[in-house]
């Protein structure tokens, strides 16, 4: 039994939990290209014009109490599919989390924001993570925060990502639990959260 379940017996790992793992002599590339193609086909985004960003930065998502409701099952299914994709795509994490916060009070404007993420994926389906074999292992972490960016409760959003050399090892994007009274406090909370993630 011990011999049968050693990792070395798996040889080259090509596809695992929708992650495509391409092993080369100089490193490993991980992406979810096949999963992206699958969800684009599932939700009817195979023949759409693409966008260069996953979210409109000029128009933040608002509660939109006067907007029309959208189908709850379709909206949640789209959000669930995108949430699973964030395991290899930190570029869409902020936009997906912003749309996910409106699953209870979803409106047409929120549905348009979700569709924009899909059109972005249509144009950038093969992005992923490159982990080179021979590279320094210096630990470097980055963090950032907006100030009172959430339109509903005026909370700030924290983002952070630690690297080992040029290898991205984790990432986060979440709303802070407290309402920061200044941009300095929001940045401090973001830095503390990033340090905790590194440790």
Secondary structure, 3 states (H helix, E strand, C coil): CCCCCCHHHHCCCCEECCEEEEEECCEEEEECHHHHHHHHHHCCCCCCCCCCCCCCCCCCCCCCCCCCECCHHHHHHHHHHHHHHCCCCHHHHHHHHHHHCCCCCCEHHHHHHHHHHHHHHHHCCCCEEEEECCCCCCEEEEEEECCCCCCCCCCCEEEEEEEECCEECCCEEEECCCCCCCHHHHHHHHHHHHHHHHC
